[in-house]
């Protein structure tokens, strides 16, 4: 899922060039749904195509998620082999018609060429049109901080554990930090951790073992974690720094400490429209801590298609208790 500052589409080439930046990677064997309100792009969703024509009933067409984003029209794009992609486009178009949402176009991408299923009078060349490499929109997305990874696996790899020697150094720093904390009052420790969050969010350098230990342990306190959520959110104009910081911290921590930082990284990715990375972060948090409540809640919101802007309604009280809107 992705939503951003509204993007105005002027051609299929604009749309197709933007998709790898909106998703974070070049899709394959996928159905992509672009939801629009007026002529402005509001959201992007992607699911895998089913294994074959005989399994079309397994295709998830995401009509409910599009409705959640108040879209009045969609453009459907299927990436894959001609027969299956065409059949999936037809099935998805039927579902959207039944839901009262206009299908503006159905595009198929096969072998790096695109075709419009709505073309009936030779408007598209029979060999298809090559996918555009760059457009004005891709340039604008890159300047805004969007990344295009070579594949979905490259996004998953962003959460791979750091080098074992670096993790060992962090583990020693965690032990030292825990020992030193015995000499601090809770208020002093909390103040130190809040200052560490501000310092490292404002730094151009990643923290070393001591900084990682302070941040990782600090996020175990709900008050510090929730401060980190809001402090990171205030830096959304620098879309990469908050996500990169919390990914860096999560990758260096042992499993019993990694869930909060992975969840904060996912929150930052979600808020800036990178739903693919957000889901990877939440899944990582739940893998190491299956009952981590914030990761559970944000995963459910993401899978339901709740737009990032709706997370403005999620408030965190000063004492660390959480309150959410009914929609989250």
Buried (B, 14 or more C-beta within 10 A) or exposed (E): BBBBEEBEBEEBBBBBBBBBBBBBBBBEBBBBBBBBBEEEBBBBBBBBBBEEEEEBEEBBBBBEBBBBBEBBBBBBBBBBBEEBBBBBBBBBBEBBEEEEBEBBBBBBBBEEBBBBBBEEEEEBEEEBBEBBEEBEBBEBBEEBBBBBBEEBEEBBEBBEBBEEEBBEBBBEBBEEBEEEBEEEEEEEBBEBBBEBBEEBBEEEEBBEBBBBBBBBBBBBBBBBBBBBBEBBBEBBEBBEBBBBBBBBBBBBBEEEBBBBBBBBBBBBBBBBBBBBBBBBBBBBBBBBBEEBEBBBBBBEBBEEBBBBEBBEEBEBEEEEEEEEEEEB
